[in-house]
Amino acid sequence: MHAQHSSPSTMPTRFTNPFRVPAGRRGERPGRQQGSLGRPLLALAALAVLGASASAITYFVTTPRTATAVQAPAMAAIPLFYLLDPFTVTLTRDHSERLLHVGLTLELADEASRKRLADYMPVVRSQVLLLLGEQDADAVQTAAGKRQLAADVRTTINAIFEGRGGPTVNNVLFNAFVVQ
């Protein structure tokens, strides 16, 4: 067998696809390109999805959480402390004298209480000194006696400002306590 060479005029100029369905059979209308309506609809659908997602994000970011949502526990406020200068008083009982040296720190309700307490400090120190001087040396050395003394100091200071809109002392803490 020998190879036949044909001239360029006998060769087909274009390759035809044997599986191609003619245009009339696919349901196309003459004079219209395929997909000309699909692209604008696809763009419109993409724009609608983008707009809906932007609206949803804005809604969730700007809307406050409802009461049914689980909320984080509120952080406790940082306590406000006021350090008093130490007190030293003489405790007299049955012709004997003992010394009581006490350092106190007051836990206050707010900054306004701190300012008001500083303004009235001479009155506060005088009332606390009188209270400390009345104590029994043996009683204040026990844990229960110290707790009672702290409660009495708090009551005494709060009583000074009763009706004056003064500070609120929430707690009295000891930072020094010596009985000799």
Backbone as a chain_set.jsonl record, in Angstrom:
{"seq": "MHAQHSSPSTMPTRFTNPFRVPAGRRGERPGRQQGSLGRPLLALAALAVLGASASAITYFVTTPRTATAVQAPAMAAIPLFYLLDPFTVTLTRDHSERLLHVGLTLELADEASRKRLADYMPVVRSQVLLLLGEQDADAVQTAAGKRQLAADVRTTINAIFEGRGGPTVNNVLFNAFVVQ", "coords": {"N": [[0.817, -1.144, 0.0], [0.519, 2.039, -0.817], [1.051, 5.401, 0.071], [-1.321, 7.815, -0.464], [-1.251, 10.946, -1.781], [-3.095, 13.706, -1.591], [-4.28, 16.516, -3.286], [-4.343, 19.959, -2.217], [-6.821, 20.986, -2.793], [-8.672, 18.955, -2.683], [-8.878, 18.255, -0.035], [-10.788, 18.512, 2.957], [-11.757, 21.692, 4.148], [-12.585, 22.45, 6.62], [-13.097, 21.081, 9.871], [-15.711, 19.041, 10.827], [-17.98, 18.486, 13.434], [-19.222, 15.447, 14.325], [-21.095, 14.989, 16.323], [-22.543, 17.209, 16.799], [-25.495, 19.006, 17.295], [-27.894, 20.317, 15.163], [-28.865, 23.816, 15.09], [-31.61, 24.344, 14.985], [-32.818, 22.198, 16.226], [-32.262, 22.376, 18.918], [-33.927, 24.121, 20.176], [-33.517, 26.793, 19.906], [-34.039, 30.185, 19.118], [-34.044, 31.718, 15.979], [-31.509, 34.097, 15.192], [-30.795, 34.876, 17.731], [-28.459, 34.919, 20.4], [-27.014, 32.308, 22.312], [-27.448, 32.241, 25.857], [-27.735, 34.944, 26.307], [-29.743, 36.065, 27.925], [-29.278, 34.811, 30.342], [-26.91, 35.762, 31.598], [-27.439, 38.489, 32.602], [-29.468, 37.807, 34.442], [-28.063, 36.132, 36.193], [-26.19, 37.944, 37.217], [-27.934, 39.723, 38.491], [-29.051, 38.033, 40.455], [-26.734, 37.454, 41.947], [-26.174, 40.001, 42.919], [-28.419, 40.403, 44.537], [-28.062, 38.428, 46.514], [-25.677, 39.347, 47.655], [-26.515, 41.853, 48.652], [-28.456, 41.02, 50.536], [-26.884, 39.568, 52.344], [-25.203, 41.592, 53.299], [-27.088, 43.219, 54.57], [-27.979, 41.47, 56.59], [-25.642, 41.107, 58.107], [-25.208, 43.737, 59.025], [-27.529, 44.055, 60.575], [-27.149, 42.11, 62.652], [-24.845, 43.043, 63.852], [-25.466, 45.621, 64.779], [-27.785, 45.372, 66.347], [-28.838, 45.187, 69.693], [-28.237, 42.572, 72.086], [-30.779, 40.304, 73.166], [-32.63, 39.666, 76.215], [-32.848, 36.972, 76.473], [-30.587, 35.874, 75.493], [-27.485, 34.397, 76.391], [-25.681, 36.027, 78.762], [-22.537, 37.439, 79.591], [-21.161, 37.253, 82.852], [-21.334, 40.145, 84.882], [-18.549, 42.181, 85.445], [-17.053, 42.54, 88.565], [-16.904, 45.56, 90.368], [-13.914, 47.406, 90.809], [-12.535, 47.493, 93.974], [-12.471, 50.348, 96.156], [-10.118, 51.734, 98.136], [-9.221, 53.332, 101.236], [-6.599, 54.413, 102.995], [-6.014, 54.838, 106.367], [-4.164, 56.856, 108.691], [-2.161, 55.278, 111.209], [-3.56, 54.373, 114.436], [-2.967, 54.972, 117.876], [-3.74, 54.12, 121.089], [-4.339, 54.378, 124.621], [-5.298, 51.802, 126.703], [-7.155, 51.533, 129.552], [-7.637, 49.685, 132.485], [-8.723, 48.51, 135.519], [-6.615, 49.779, 137.065], [-4.448, 49.299, 135.409], [-2.451, 49.775, 132.541], [-2.539, 49.485, 129.05], [-1.331, 49.405, 125.68], [-2.863, 50.037, 122.562], [-2.349, 49.583, 119.267], [-3.413, 50.336, 116.112], [-3.815, 49.853, 112.68], [-5.768, 50.95, 110.012], [-7.717, 50.291, 107.089], [-10.088, 51.545, 104.914], [-12.785, 50.318, 103.036], [-14.419, 51.774, 100.447], [-17.505, 52.982, 98.922], [-17.54, 54.55, 96.548], [-15.864, 57.04, 94.448], [-16.704, 59.585, 95.215], [-17.218, 59.166, 97.888], [-14.64, 58.888, 98.869], [-13.565, 61.472, 98.571], [-15.275, 62.959, 100.204], [-14.777, 61.767, 102.685], [-12.092, 62.495, 103.082], [-12.417, 65.242, 103.376], [-13.716, 65.401, 105.847], [-11.924, 64.299, 107.647], [-10.655, 65.051, 110.207], [-12.841, 64.874, 112.039], [-13.586, 62.213, 111.683], [-11.252, 60.807, 112.525], [-11.198, 61.604, 115.228], [-13.591, 60.467, 116.268], [-13.089, 57.739, 115.839], [-10.812, 57.359, 117.423], [-11.919, 57.819, 119.978], [-13.672, 55.624, 120.097], [-11.836, 53.458, 119.952], [-10.423, 53.847, 122.332], [-12.225, 53.01, 124.253], [-12.21, 50.279, 124.288], [-11.826, 46.884, 125.486], [-8.865, 45.364, 126.419], [-8.362, 42.572, 126.519], [-10.581, 41.53, 125.162], [-10.421, 42.539, 122.509], [-8.333, 41.143, 121.476], [-9.119, 38.677, 120.606], [-10.401, 36.794, 117.778], [-13.139, 37.144, 117.289], [-13.546, 39.475, 118.742], [-12.006, 41.287, 117.257], [-13.403, 41.272, 114.81], [-15.814, 42.372, 115.703], [-14.923, 44.882, 116.515], [-14.13, 45.962, 114.036], [-16.636, 46.117, 112.772], [-17.879, 47.948, 114.496], [-16.284, 50.236, 114.044], [-16.892, 50.757, 111.356], [-19.67, 51.304, 111.584], [-19.553, 53.567, 113.243], [-18.182, 55.471, 111.63], [-19.909, 55.646, 109.392], [-22.133, 56.67, 110.716], [-21.362, 59.283, 111.285], [-21.744, 60.623, 108.917], [-24.404, 60.351, 108.408], [-27.378, 61.464, 107.032], [-26.063, 63.562, 105.863], [-25.284, 62.962, 103.367], [-22.927, 61.616, 103.051], [-19.866, 59.625, 102.846], [-19.93, 56.12, 102.062], [-18.968, 53.499, 103.924], [-17.972, 50.384, 103.201], [-16.543, 48.28, 104.268], [-14.201, 47.505, 106.886], [-10.815, 47.127, 107.231], [-8.05, 45.587, 108.837], [-4.686, 46.578, 108.956], [-2.651, 46.675, 110.664], [-2.205, 45.561, 113.973], [-1.779, 45.707, 117.282], [-1.5, 44.846, 120.638], [-0.23, 45.846, 123.675]], "CA": [[0.0, 0.0, 0.0], [1.322, 3.246, -0.826], [0.296, 6.529, 0.59], [-1.834, 8.721, -1.465], [-1.22, 12.358, -1.43], [-4.116, 14.411, -2.336], [-3.993, 17.935, -3.469], [-5.043, 20.779, -1.229], [-8.182, 21.293, -3.191], [-9.545, 17.843, -2.357], [-8.984, 18.108, 1.427], [-11.826, 19.361, 3.544], [-11.188, 22.912, 4.731], [-13.039, 22.602, 7.992], [-13.464, 19.847, 10.539], [-17.089, 19.087, 11.295], [-18.238, 17.652, 14.604], [-20.329, 14.553, 13.998], [-22.05, 14.951, 17.434], [-23.174, 18.518, 16.91], [-26.912, 19.032, 16.959], [-28.196, 21.562, 14.456], [-29.461, 24.859, 15.908], [-33.06, 24.256, 14.993], [-33.255, 21.109, 17.09], [-32.02, 22.704, 20.332], [-34.971, 25.012, 20.65], [-33.072, 28.177, 19.857], [-34.718, 31.047, 18.163], [-33.096, 32.247, 15.016], [-31.076, 35.476, 15.396], [-30.536, 35.141, 19.146], [-27.299, 34.184, 20.88], [-27.269, 31.49, 23.485], [-26.971, 32.794, 27.121], [-27.839, 36.401, 26.376], [-30.623, 36.397, 29.039], [-28.753, 34.164, 31.537], [-25.9, 36.571, 32.279], [-28.036, 39.531, 33.452], [-30.169, 37.18, 35.576], [-27.041, 35.672, 37.133], [-25.647, 39.14, 37.875], [-28.978, 40.223, 39.377], [-29.136, 37.112, 41.59], [-25.54, 37.656, 42.769], [-26.347, 41.282, 43.6], [-29.431, 40.213, 45.578], [-27.434, 37.669, 47.594], [-24.721, 40.239, 48.295], [-27.283, 42.833, 49.422], [-29.083, 40.349, 51.678], [-25.866, 39.242, 53.35], [-24.762, 42.85, 53.922], [-28.16, 43.623, 55.484], [-27.971, 40.566, 57.746], [-24.471, 41.423, 58.939], [-25.486, 45.013, 59.682], [-28.547, 43.826, 61.601], [-26.598, 41.379, 63.798], [-23.812, 43.838, 64.516], [-26.024, 46.806, 65.425], [-28.909, 45.065, 67.225], [-28.391, 44.696, 71.01], [-28.662, 41.21, 72.436], [-31.983, 40.256, 73.98], [-32.446, 39.106, 77.556], [-32.799, 35.52, 76.403], [-29.223, 35.464, 75.141], [-26.628, 34.175, 77.544], [-24.827, 37.19, 78.934], [-21.375, 37.215, 80.438], [-21.376, 37.863, 84.161], [-20.773, 41.487, 85.004], [-17.317, 42.234, 86.221], [-17.194, 43.243, 89.82], [-16.203, 46.834, 90.386], [-12.655, 47.387, 91.547], [-12.785, 48.138, 95.266], [-11.812, 51.619, 96.406], [-9.619, 51.691, 99.511], [-8.704, 54.565, 101.821], [-5.7, 54.063, 104.1], [-5.97, 55.806, 107.468], [-2.944, 56.837, 109.493], [-2.363, 54.371, 112.356], [-4.072, 54.895, 115.712], [-2.384, 54.394, 119.09], [-4.508, 54.583, 122.253], [-4.07, 53.71, 125.889], [-6.451, 51.103, 127.261], [-7.031, 51.498, 130.999], [-8.58, 48.781, 133.128], [-8.312, 48.073, 136.855], [-5.331, 50.406, 137.397], [-3.37, 48.86, 134.524], [-2.518, 50.422, 131.235], [-2.002, 48.755, 127.899], [-1.398, 50.177, 124.439], [-3.475, 49.425, 121.385], [-1.904, 50.221, 118.021], [-4.259, 49.782, 115.055], [-3.801, 50.454, 111.342], [-7.037, 50.642, 109.362], [-7.993, 50.641, 105.697], [-11.537, 51.543, 104.696], [-13.27, 50.027, 101.685], [-15.47, 52.753, 100.197], [-18.453, 52.668, 97.85], [-17.241, 55.245, 95.294], [-14.875, 58.123, 94.517], [-17.297, 60.684, 95.985], [-17.025, 58.815, 99.302], [-13.234, 59.155, 99.208], [-13.394, 62.922, 98.721], [-16.03, 63.407, 101.388], [-14.055, 61.274, 103.851], [-10.903, 63.339, 103.248], [-12.862, 66.553, 103.873], [-14.136, 65.264, 107.243], [-10.973, 63.428, 108.334], [-10.481, 65.321, 111.647], [-13.994, 64.348, 112.783], [-13.521, 60.748, 111.599], [-10.172, 60.334, 113.402], [-11.595, 61.83, 116.626], [-14.599, 59.475, 116.653], [-12.465, 56.414, 115.884], [-9.954, 57.341, 118.621], [-12.79, 57.633, 121.146], [-14.154, 54.237, 120.072], [-10.73, 52.562, 120.286], [-10.072, 54.027, 123.747], [-13.227, 52.341, 125.089], [-12.122, 48.829, 124.108], [-11.209, 46.025, 126.498], [-7.652, 44.799, 125.823], [-8.488, 41.117, 126.349], [-11.64, 41.222, 124.197], [-10.03, 42.855, 121.123], [-7.286, 40.229, 121.019], [-9.725, 37.488, 119.996], [-10.884, 36.996, 116.41], [-14.49, 37.7, 117.372], [-13.394, 40.857, 119.206], [-11.513, 42.093, 116.125], [-14.516, 41.429, 113.874], [-16.766, 43.31, 116.311], [-14.305, 46.215, 116.466], [-14.226, 46.43, 112.647], [-18.04, 46.483, 112.539], [-18.138, 49.177, 115.25], [-15.623, 51.349, 113.346], [-17.71, 51.035, 110.167], [-20.909, 51.942, 112.043], [-19.206, 54.899, 113.765], [-17.872, 56.378, 110.517], [-21.128, 55.868, 108.612], [-23.035, 57.505, 111.527], [-20.907, 60.672, 111.178], [-22.26, 61.204, 107.678], [-25.824, 60.063, 108.268], [-28.151, 62.673, 106.756], [-25.223, 64.559, 105.188], [-24.906, 62.447, 102.047], [-21.495, 61.359, 103.133], [-19.338, 58.393, 102.257], [-20.409, 54.828, 102.518], [-17.879, 52.576, 104.22], [-18.488, 49.025, 103.033], [-15.796, 47.317, 105.07], [-13.028, 48.005, 107.597], [-9.762, 46.119, 107.217], [-6.901, 45.875, 109.694], [-3.378, 46.334, 108.36], [-1.749, 46.557, 111.821], [-2.992, 45.371, 115.208], [-0.866, 45.319, 118.364], [-1.899, 45.166, 122.016], [0.922, 45.611, 124.577]], "C": [[0.878, 1.229, 0.0], [0.432, 4.417, -0.435], [-0.143, 7.423, -0.532], [-1.751, 10.127, -0.928], [-2.259, 13.042, -2.261], [-3.756, 15.879, -2.406], [-4.789, 18.746, -2.467], [-6.473, 21.06, -1.612], [-9.14, 20.165, -2.83], [-9.702, 17.651, -0.851], [-10.094, 18.997, 1.961], [-11.169, 20.556, 4.258], [-11.572, 23.077, 6.193], [-13.423, 21.258, 8.579], [-14.886, 20.001, 11.055], [-17.254, 18.088, 12.419], [-19.416, 16.75, 14.287], [-21.396, 14.532, 15.094], [-22.816, 16.254, 17.597], [-24.617, 18.449, 16.443], [-27.185, 20.351, 16.251], [-28.979, 22.522, 15.338], [-30.966, 24.758, 15.985], [-33.576, 23.209, 15.932], [-33.097, 21.438, 18.582], [-33.049, 23.667, 20.886], [-34.542, 26.468, 20.642], [-33.879, 28.943, 18.84], [-33.69, 31.579, 17.18], [-32.773, 33.713, 15.329], [-30.754, 35.817, 16.843], [-29.37, 34.298, 19.608], [-27.667, 33.41, 22.135], [-26.688, 32.176, 24.716], [-27.118, 34.297, 27.226], [-28.762, 36.846, 27.504], [-30.07, 35.847, 30.358], [-27.748, 35.025, 32.299], [-26.51, 37.704, 33.101], [-28.796, 38.946, 34.644], [-29.182, 36.685, 36.628], [-26.447, 36.851, 37.896], [-26.656, 39.709, 38.861], [-29.119, 39.34, 40.619], [-27.936, 37.281, 42.516], [-25.639, 38.955, 43.549], [-27.35, 41.167, 44.743], [-28.856, 39.46, 46.771], [-26.46, 38.551, 48.363], [-25.43, 41.282, 49.163], [-27.92, 42.225, 50.659], [-28.061, 40.021, 52.755], [-25.35, 40.501, 54.023], [-25.807, 43.343, 54.916], [-28.166, 42.757, 56.737], [-26.8, 40.867, 58.669], [-24.7, 42.723, 59.693], [-26.504, 44.836, 60.806], [-27.95, 43.158, 62.838], [-25.549, 42.185, 64.542], [-24.424, 44.981, 65.311], [-27.165, 46.527, 66.39], [-28.388, 44.567, 68.571], [-28.957, 43.315, 71.283], [-29.902, 41.267, 73.318], [-31.679, 39.61, 75.319], [-32.351, 37.59, 77.52], [-31.412, 35.016, 76.043], [-28.41, 35.299, 76.424], [-25.657, 35.348, 77.633], [-23.678, 36.821, 79.858], [-21.635, 37.869, 81.786], [-20.682, 39.217, 84.224], [-19.522, 41.439, 85.88], [-17.563, 43.027, 87.495], [-16.372, 44.521, 89.768], [-14.925, 46.688, 91.217], [-12.882, 48.116, 92.867], [-11.933, 49.399, 95.417], [-11.416, 51.648, 97.879], [-9.087, 53.054, 99.934], [-7.896, 54.171, 103.059], [-5.695, 55.18, 105.14], [-4.612, 55.723, 108.149], [-3.195, 55.953, 110.714], [-2.844, 55.115, 113.61], [-3.33, 54.194, 116.845], [-3.134, 54.998, 120.272], [-4.082, 53.78, 123.477], [-5.37, 53.095, 126.381], [-6.236, 50.967, 128.763], [-8.113, 50.599, 131.572], [-7.975, 48.342, 134.45], [-6.883, 48.538, 137.188], [-4.163, 49.864, 136.579], [-3.571, 49.534, 133.165], [-1.882, 49.538, 130.181], [-2.165, 49.638, 126.673], [-2.051, 49.349, 123.344], [-3.03, 50.244, 120.169], [-2.647, 49.532, 116.877], [-4.051, 50.575, 113.762], [-5.048, 50.001, 110.612], [-7.034, 51.071, 107.894], [-9.492, 50.511, 105.511], [-11.838, 51.203, 103.243], [-14.498, 50.891, 101.456], [-16.324, 52.366, 98.996], [-18.059, 53.312, 96.522], [-16.233, 56.371, 95.528], [-15.406, 59.318, 95.302], [-17.133, 60.428, 97.487], [-15.598, 59.121, 99.734], [-13.019, 60.651, 99.446], [-14.077, 63.426, 99.981], [-15.333, 62.973, 102.677], [-12.817, 62.128, 104.126], [-11.28, 64.708, 103.806], [-13.209, 66.516, 105.359], [-13.153, 64.449, 108.087], [-10.745, 63.78, 109.807], [-11.618, 64.76, 112.506], [-13.933, 62.818, 112.815], [-12.456, 60.223, 112.558], [-10.551, 60.495, 114.875], [-12.586, 60.767, 117.09], [-14.007, 58.069, 116.746], [-11.546, 56.305, 117.093], [-10.784, 57.134, 119.889], [-13.288, 56.191, 121.23], [-13.044, 53.273, 120.485], [-10.347, 52.643, 121.76], [-11.029, 53.322, 124.69], [-13.104, 50.82, 125.071], [-11.461, 48.133, 125.29], [-10.044, 45.291, 125.829], [-7.775, 43.293, 125.577], [-9.505, 40.762, 125.258], [-11.178, 41.466, 122.76], [-8.926, 41.944, 120.601], [-7.845, 38.952, 120.394], [-10.202, 37.821, 118.578], [-12.28, 37.617, 116.411], [-14.442, 39.159, 117.819], [-12.91, 41.777, 118.089], [-12.626, 42.308, 115.092], [-15.536, 42.438, 114.404], [-16.223, 44.734, 116.266], [-14.39, 46.79, 115.043], [-15.659, 46.867, 112.322], [-18.387, 47.783, 113.264], [-17.496, 50.392, 114.584], [-16.444, 51.735, 112.111], [-18.992, 51.766, 110.547], [-20.643, 53.368, 112.511], [-18.952, 55.879, 112.626], [-19.114, 56.662, 109.684], [-22.11, 56.759, 109.369], [-22.645, 58.98, 111.452], [-21.576, 61.354, 109.986], [-23.743, 60.945, 107.452], [-26.585, 61.369, 108.096], [-27.349, 63.752, 106.049], [-24.827, 64.106, 103.781], [-23.426, 62.126, 101.971], [-21.079, 60.029, 102.552], [-20.007, 57.157, 102.837], [-19.196, 53.931, 102.689], [-18.47, 51.175, 104.151], [-17.815, 48.033, 103.961], [-14.631, 48.03, 105.741], [-12.028, 46.859, 107.675], [-8.629, 46.547, 108.139], [-5.622, 45.632, 108.899], [-2.29, 46.356, 109.425], [-2.643, 46.425, 113.052], [-2.059, 44.838, 116.286], [-1.463, 45.765, 119.691], [-0.708, 44.841, 122.882], [0.534, 45.915, 125.986]], "O": [[1.84, 1.364, 0.755], [-0.786, 4.388, -0.607], [0.626, 7.731, -1.443], [-2.128, 10.431, 0.204], [-2.274, 12.95, -3.488], [-2.969, 16.373, -1.598], [-5.793, 18.275, -1.932], [-7.274, 21.36, -0.728], [-10.336, 20.417, -2.684], [-10.605, 16.926, -0.433], [-10.306, 20.105, 1.468], [-10.129, 20.403, 4.898], [-10.899, 23.805, 6.922], [-13.992, 20.404, 7.899], [-15.211, 21.018, 11.666], [-16.729, 16.976, 12.36], [-20.508, 17.243, 14.006], [-22.516, 14.095, 14.828], [-23.667, 16.358, 18.48], [-24.93, 17.923, 15.375], [-26.737, 21.4, 16.712], [-29.687, 22.085, 16.246], [-31.535, 25.083, 17.027], [-34.707, 23.328, 16.404], [-33.754, 20.816, 19.417], [-32.974, 23.98, 22.075], [-35.157, 27.294, 21.316], [-34.336, 28.399, 17.834], [-32.555, 31.858, 17.568], [-33.665, 34.481, 15.691], [-30.462, 36.975, 17.139], [-29.275, 33.118, 19.273], [-28.528, 33.823, 22.912], [-25.556, 32.656, 24.661], [-26.637, 34.873, 28.201], [-28.571, 37.95, 28.013], [-30.386, 36.397, 31.413], [-27.74, 35.013, 33.529], [-26.106, 37.865, 34.252], [-28.776, 39.52, 35.733], [-29.44, 36.807, 37.826], [-26.226, 36.756, 39.103], [-26.279, 40.135, 39.953], [-29.289, 39.857, 41.723], [-28.091, 37.256, 43.737], [-25.235, 39.015, 44.71], [-27.156, 41.766, 45.802], [-29.132, 39.813, 47.917], [-26.422, 38.506, 49.592], [-24.994, 41.562, 50.28], [-27.924, 42.847, 51.721], [-28.337, 40.177, 53.944], [-25.081, 40.477, 55.224], [-25.456, 43.834, 55.989], [-28.343, 43.274, 57.84], [-26.961, 40.879, 59.889], [-24.411, 42.799, 60.887], [-26.345, 45.417, 61.879], [-28.215, 43.593, 63.959], [-25.387, 42.019, 65.751], [-23.954, 45.287, 66.408], [-27.486, 47.397, 67.199], [-27.588, 43.633, 68.612], [-30.016, 42.944, 70.776], [-30.051, 42.182, 74.128], [-30.591, 39.072, 75.526], [-31.821, 36.985, 78.452], [-31.1, 33.847, 76.268], [-28.64, 35.994, 77.413], [-24.907, 35.623, 76.696], [-23.821, 36.009, 80.773], [-22.263, 38.926, 81.853], [-19.589, 39.401, 83.689], [-19.466, 40.752, 86.9], [-18.214, 44.071, 87.474], [-15.283, 44.554, 89.195], [-14.88, 45.942, 92.195], [-13.371, 49.246, 92.871], [-10.831, 49.496, 94.878], [-12.273, 51.593, 98.761], [-8.577, 53.824, 99.121], [-8.442, 53.663, 104.039], [-5.404, 56.332, 104.821], [-3.985, 54.664, 108.184], [-4.323, 55.885, 111.203], [-2.575, 56.3, 113.806], [-3.092, 52.987, 116.794], [-3.167, 56.217, 120.445], [-3.55, 52.674, 123.379], [-6.401, 53.762, 126.469], [-5.259, 50.362, 129.203], [-9.294, 50.697, 131.237], [-6.844, 47.859, 134.492], [-6.043, 47.718, 137.56], [-3.012, 49.957, 137.007], [-4.687, 49.811, 132.727], [-0.834, 48.929, 130.395], [-3.031, 50.512, 126.634], [-1.826, 48.146, 123.218], [-3.307, 51.439, 120.07], [-2.537, 48.32, 116.688], [-4.104, 51.804, 113.756], [-5.36, 48.811, 110.588], [-6.43, 52.076, 107.52], [-10.097, 49.509, 105.895], [-11.213, 51.742, 102.33], [-15.496, 50.769, 102.167], [-15.93, 51.544, 98.169], [-18.224, 52.693, 95.471], [-15.809, 56.62, 96.656], [-14.638, 59.995, 95.985], [-16.934, 61.363, 98.262], [-15.378, 59.569, 100.859], [-12.366, 61.043, 100.413], [-13.514, 64.225, 100.729], [-15.301, 63.726, 103.65], [-12.527, 62.446, 105.28], [-10.547, 65.271, 104.619], [-13.012, 67.51, 106.058], [-13.53, 63.956, 109.151], [-10.646, 62.858, 110.615], [-11.371, 64.228, 113.588], [-14.197, 62.203, 113.848], [-12.72, 59.296, 113.324], [-10.257, 59.617, 115.686], [-12.442, 60.223, 118.185], [-14.378, 57.295, 117.629], [-11.503, 55.253, 117.732], [-10.398, 56.365, 120.769], [-13.322, 55.605, 122.312], [-13.281, 52.365, 121.282], [-9.99, 51.634, 122.369], [-10.666, 53.061, 125.836], [-13.841, 50.141, 125.787], [-10.644, 48.721, 125.999], [-10.224, 44.665, 124.785], [-7.337, 42.797, 124.539], [-9.308, 39.8, 124.515], [-11.508, 40.678, 121.873], [-8.616, 41.968, 119.41], [-7.115, 38.222, 119.724], [-10.381, 38.989, 118.23], [-12.563, 38.515, 115.619], [-15.211, 39.985, 117.328], [-13.357, 42.919, 117.987], [-12.772, 43.409, 114.561], [-16.057, 43.258, 113.648], [-16.967, 45.68, 116.01], [-14.688, 47.972, 114.87], [-15.858, 47.887, 111.662], [-19.102, 48.625, 112.721], [-18.095, 51.467, 114.558], [-16.66, 52.92, 111.857], [-19.36, 52.745, 109.899], [-21.417, 54.277, 112.21], [-19.456, 57.002, 112.656], [-19.35, 57.81, 109.306], [-22.847, 57.525, 108.749], [-23.515, 59.846, 111.545], [-21.929, 62.531, 110.054], [-24.276, 61.294, 106.398], [-26.457, 62.278, 108.916], [-27.918, 64.775, 105.667], [-24.102, 64.817, 103.086], [-22.772, 62.343, 100.95], [-21.851, 59.38, 101.847], [-20.561, 57.164, 103.936], [-18.485, 53.637, 101.729], [-19.35, 50.818, 104.934], [-18.431, 47.059, 104.393], [-14.133, 49.035, 105.234], [-12.355, 45.762, 108.128], [-8.289, 47.728, 108.211], [-5.486, 44.6, 108.241], [-1.127, 46.085, 109.124], [-3.682, 47.075, 113.164], [-1.606, 43.695, 116.232], [-1.878, 46.913, 119.846], [-0.209, 43.716, 122.858], [1.354, 45.783, 126.894]]}, "num_chains": 1, "name": "protein.A"}
